[in-house]
Amino acid sequence: MSSSPSIFTRIVQGEIPCHRVLESPAVLAFLDINPLAPGHTLVIPKREVARLDDLRPEEVAEVACAVATLAPRILAAVGTRDYNVLQNNGPASGQEVPHVHFHIIPRRAGDGLGFRWKPQASAPEALADLAARIAGA
Ligand code: AMP
């Protein structure tokens, strides 16, 4: 954990209020204070680490289970079926709060949120080389 507790740790500790939707010994979920859509929810591990790859495997599993459990409940509450799960790591990705969190963002046709994917063509050899490097071959 960094020297000053994250805003999410302060929520976990009850120092800052939140609209809690799920809690277990290791996980907390609450509504995003500035939602991209009604029902926009954050799911966090209570233990403060900045990045997904800093978590222990069992923590990853617990947070992922909470995301999958909560999603249909959120969708039922706001009356839609589709959603994005977003999880940012590091400033270049858009992460503002350095405490792991998964966004669950309900979506509906015409909601205007859009996507900012800009796919780029890649040579098959480059893909093969990269895959081999990642796989450690
Ligand atoms: P990120 O850009 O992935 O780090 O997202 C941080 C999210 O935390 C944003 O969507 C904020 O609206 C949300 N957020 C920041 N402070 C609070 C808070 N006190 N309660 C609930 N959500 C918050």
Residues whose N, C-alpha, C, O or C-beta is under 5 A from the ligand:
A	BS01	AMP	L31 D32 I33 N34 N88 G94 Q95 E96 V97
